[in-house]
């Protein structure tokens, strides 16, 4: 389902194990974009900011 350009890059630079790994190891979709933005915002304000104090 990837764009042709991405498929070509994987074909040229990828490893033969990749196909098996994708089938063998289950994966889940990432968080929705809003949730990712919120997670990074919280990290920046609650954790990352502590390094500069």
C-alpha positions in Angstrom: 0.0 0.0 0.0 3.0 2.3 0.2 3.7 4.8 -2.6 5.9 3.5 -5.5 8.8 5.6 -4.5 8.8 4.1 -1.0 8.5 0.6 -2.4 11.4 1.2 -4.7 13.6 2.4 -1.8 12.7 -0.7 0.3 13.4 -2.9 -2.7 16.8 -1.3 -3.2 18.0 -0.7 0.4 15.7 -3.0 2.5 16.6 -6.3 4.0 15.0 -9.6 3.2 14.0 -10.1 6.8 11.7 -7.1 6.8 8.8 -9.0 5.1 9.0 -11.8 7.6 9.2 -9.5 10.6 6.1 -7.6 9.4 4.2 -10.9 9.2 5.6 -12.4 12.4 5.4 -9.5 14.8 2.0 -7.8 15.3 1.9 -4.1 15.2 -0.7 -1.5 16.2 -1.4 1.9 14.7 0.1 4.9 16.4 -1.9 7.4 18.3 -4.0 9.9 16.4 -2.3 13.1 15.5 -4.0 15.2 18.2 -2.9 12.7 20.9 0.7 12.7 19.7 0.8 16.5 19.6 -0.6 16.6 23.2 1.9 14.0 24.4 4.8 16.0 23.0 3.4 19.2 24.4 3.1 17.7 27.9 6.6 16.3 27.6 8.0 19.7 26.7 6.2 21.5 29.5 6.4 18.9 32.3 9.6 16.9 31.7 11.8 18.6 29.1 11.5 22.0 30.7 13.0 20.6 33.9 16.4 20.2 32.1 16.7 23.9 31.5 15.9 25.1 35.1 
